[in-house]
């Protein structure tokens, strides 16, 4: 989280990752950078410093438009699976797909409010047991909603991302709905599942972080 590190330490971590990325992604377009936690720094000076660093190292910013906070299902799924509560797991599965569908509808609505039409979207998902468990059904859901899957580069070649991808430009709100609010567009609150997820299969264990 850039908000918790100095710019120098953050830049050092980015560079430490590059040999691995080069080894795994050599020959592919891997110089895309999504800010962890969508955090770009707590002040203008740090934001400018990091964006200049990313530009110097050939990165483009990977903007996100769609996210239903799938990470929130990780801890409840672990609790319910550990308790062998099949009924609760089934309810988590239902809520997961419901949340994904609601988020897709909400994000499309925001796009229309911002641009007058829908756009290619970039969905943020996290590595976790619940998302791995649900991935085939989640992909099928997106297809039934009319989505097809393209590369990040193809999606963010759309003009709606023109202000996002170039780190030499001033940053704008990383949160898609937040951009609409910044432009004075009034939006209803997005669906929130946190209370229901916290209440299912109550037990010990910390909530999963949102990277």
C-alpha positions as CSV (number, residue, x, y, z in Angstrom):
1,X,0.0,0.0,0.0
2,X,1.7,3.2,-1.2
3,X,0.0,5.1,1.6
4,X,2.0,3.1,4.1
5,X,5.4,3.3,2.4
6,X,7.9,5.9,1.5
7,X,8.2,6.6,-2.3
8,X,11.8,5.2,-2.2
9,X,10.7,1.9,-0.5
10,X,7.8,1.5,-2.9
11,X,10.0,2.1,-6.0
12,X,12.5,-0.5,-4.6
13,X,9.7,-3.1,-4.3
14,X,8.6,-2.5,-7.9
15,X,12.1,-3.0,-9.2
16,X,12.6,-6.1,-7.1
17,X,9.6,-7.7,-8.8
18,X,10.8,-6.9,-12.3
19,X,13.1,-10.0,-12.8
20,X,10.3,-12.3,-11.8
21,X,7.8,-10.5,-14.1
22,X,10.3,-10.6,-16.9
23,X,10.9,-14.3,-16.4
24,X,7.1,-15.2,-16.3
25,X,5.9,-12.6,-18.8
26,X,8.8,-12.2,-21.1
27,X,7.6,-11.6,-24.6
28,X,4.3,-10.3,-23.4
29,X,3.0,-6.8,-22.6
30,X,3.6,-7.0,-18.9
31,X,4.4,-3.3,-18.2
32,X,0.9,-2.6,-16.7
33,X,0.7,-1.3,-13.2
34,X,-2.4,-1.5,-11.0
35,X,-1.9,0.3,-7.7
36,X,-2.4,-2.1,-4.8
37,X,-5.5,-1.1,-2.9
38,X,-6.0,1.5,-5.7
39,X,-3.9,3.7,-3.4
40,X,-1.8,6.3,-5.3
41,X,-0.3,8.0,-2.3
42,X,-1.6,10.2,0.5
43,X,-0.3,13.5,-1.0
44,X,0.3,15.2,-4.3
45,X,4.1,15.1,-4.0
46,X,4.1,11.3,-3.5
47,X,1.6,10.7,-6.3
48,X,3.8,12.8,-8.7
49,X,7.0,11.0,-7.6
50,X,5.6,7.5,-8.2
51,X,3.9,8.4,-11.5
52,X,7.2,9.8,-12.8
53,X,9.0,6.7,-11.6
54,X,6.5,4.4,-13.4
55,X,6.8,6.5,-16.6
56,X,10.6,6.3,-16.5
57,X,10.3,2.5,-16.3
58,X,7.9,2.1,-19.2
59,X,4.7,1.3,-17.2
60,X,1.2,2.2,-18.1
61,X,-1.5,2.5,-15.4
62,X,-4.1,-0.3,-15.3
63,X,-7.3,1.4,-14.4
64,X,-10.2,-0.6,-12.8
65,X,-13.9,0.0,-13.4
66,X,-15.6,-3.0,-12.0
67,X,-15.1,-4.7,-8.6
68,X,-17.6,-6.3,-6.2
69,X,-15.0,-6.7,-3.5
70,X,-14.8,-10.5,-4.1
71,X,-12.1,-10.6,-1.3
72,X,-14.8,-10.2,1.3
73,X,-16.0,-13.7,0.6
74,X,-12.6,-15.3,1.5
75,X,-13.0,-15.4,5.3
76,X,-16.7,-16.4,5.4
77,X,-16.0,-19.2,2.9
78,X,-13.1,-20.4,5.1
79,X,-15.4,-20.4,8.2
80,X,-18.3,-22.1,6.5
81,X,-16.2,-24.7,4.7
82,X,-14.3,-25.4,7.9
83,X,-17.6,-25.9,9.7
84,X,-18.8,-28.2,6.9
85,X,-21.9,-26.1,6.7
86,X,-23.1,-26.9,3.2
87,X,-26.2,-24.7,3.4
88,X,-24.2,-21.7,4.4
89,X,-21.6,-22.3,1.6
90,X,-24.5,-22.5,-0.9
91,X,-25.8,-19.1,0.5
92,X,-22.3,-17.6,0.0
93,X,-22.3,-18.9,-3.6
94,X,-25.6,-17.3,-4.2
95,X,-24.6,-14.0,-2.7
96,X,-21.3,-14.0,-4.6
97,X,-23.0,-14.3,-8.0
98,X,-25.7,-11.9,-7.0
99,X,-23.1,-9.3,-6.0
100,X,-21.2,-9.8,-9.2
101,X,-24.3,-9.3,-11.3
102,X,-25.4,-6.2,-9.3
103,X,-21.9,-4.7,-9.6
104,X,-21.9,-5.2,-13.4
105,X,-25.3,-3.5,-13.6
106,X,-24.1,-0.7,-11.4
107,X,-20.9,-0.2,-13.2
108,X,-22.6,0.0,-16.6
109,X,-25.0,2.6,-15.2
110,X,-22.0,4.7,-14.0
111,X,-20.4,4.4,-17.4
112,X,-23.6,5.7,-19.1
113,X,-23.8,8.6,-16.6
114,X,-20.1,9.5,-17.3
115,X,-19.8,8.9,-21.0
116,X,-23.4,8.6,-22.4
117,X,-22.7,5.0,-23.3
118,X,-21.2,1.8,-22.0
119,X,-17.5,1.2,-22.3
120,X,-15.1,-1.8,-22.1
121,X,-14.7,-2.7,-18.4
122,X,-11.8,-3.9,-16.4
123,X,-12.8,-6.2,-13.5
124,X,-10.7,-6.5,-10.4
125,X,-10.6,-10.0,-8.8
126,X,-8.4,-11.4,-6.1
127,X,-6.6,-14.7,-5.6
128,X,-8.6,-16.5,-2.9
129,X,-10.3,-19.8,-2.2
130,X,-13.8,-18.5,-2.8
131,X,-13.0,-16.8,-6.1
132,X,-11.1,-19.9,-7.3
133,X,-14.2,-22.0,-6.3
134,X,-16.6,-19.7,-8.1
135,X,-14.5,-18.8,-11.2
136,X,-16.2,-21.1,-13.7
137,X,-19.7,-19.9,-12.6
138,X,-18.5,-16.3,-12.5
139,X,-17.1,-16.3,-16.0
140,X,-20.3,-17.9,-17.2
141,X,-22.3,-15.2,-15.4
142,X,-20.4,-12.5,-17.2
143,X,-20.9,-14.1,-20.5
144,X,-24.7,-14.4,-19.9
145,X,-24.6,-10.6,-19.1
146,X,-23.2,-10.0,-22.6
147,X,-19.5,-9.6,-21.8
148,X,-16.7,-11.0,-23.8
149,X,-13.1,-11.2,-22.6
150,X,-10.3,-9.3,-24.2
151,X,-6.8,-8.3,-23.2
152,X,-6.2,-5.4,-20.8
153,X,-4.4,-3.5,-23.6
154,X,-7.4,-3.9,-25.9
155,X,-9.9,-2.8,-23.2
156,X,-7.8,0.2,-22.2
157,X,-7.3,1.4,-25.7
158,X,-10.8,2.7,-25.5
159,X,-10.9,6.6,-25.4
160,X,-12.5,6.4,-22.0
161,X,-9.2,5.3,-20.5
162,X,-7.1,8.0,-22.2
163,X,-6.6,9.9,-19.0
164,X,-5.7,6.8,-17.0
165,X,-3.0,4.8,-18.8
166,X,-0.3,7.5,-19.1
167,X,1.5,8.0,-15.8
168,X,2.9,11.3,-17.1
169,X,-0.6,12.8,-16.8
170,X,-2.1,14.0,-13.5
171,X,-4.0,11.2,-11.6
172,X,-7.7,11.1,-11.4
173,X,-9.9,9.1,-9.1
174,X,-9.0,5.4,-9.2
175,X,-12.5,4.5,-8.1
176,X,-14.8,4.4,-11.1
177,X,-17.9,5.7,-9.2
178,X,-15.7,8.3,-7.5
179,X,-15.0,9.8,-10.9
180,X,-18.7,10.4,-11.5
181,X,-19.0,12.0,-8.1
182,X,-16.0,14.2,-8.8
183,X,-17.8,15.4,-11.9
184,X,-20.9,16.3,-9.8
185,X,-22.9,13.3,-10.9
186,X,-25.2,12.0,-8.1
187,X,-25.2,8.2,-7.7
188,X,-27.1,5.8,-5.5
189,X,-24.9,3.8,-3.2
190,X,-23.4,0.6,-4.6
191,X,-24.7,-2.7,-3.0
192,X,-22.9,-3.6,0.2
193,X,-22.7,-7.2,1.4
194,X,-20.2,-6.7,4.3
195,X,-22.8,-7.0,7.1
196,X,-24.3,-10.2,5.8
197,X,-20.9,-11.7,5.1
198,X,-19.7,-10.8,8.6
199,X,-22.8,-12.5,10.1
200,X,-22.6,-15.9,8.2
201,X,-20.9,-18.8,10.0
202,X,-19.8,-16.5,12.9
203,X,-16.5,-17.6,14.5
204,X,-13.0,-16.5,15.0
205,X,-10.6,-15.4,12.3
206,X,-9.6,-12.0,10.9
207,X,-11.3,-10.5,7.8
208,X,-9.3,-10.9,4.6
209,X,-7.5,-7.7,3.4
210,X,-8.3,-6.0,0.1
211,X,-5.0,-5.9,-1.9
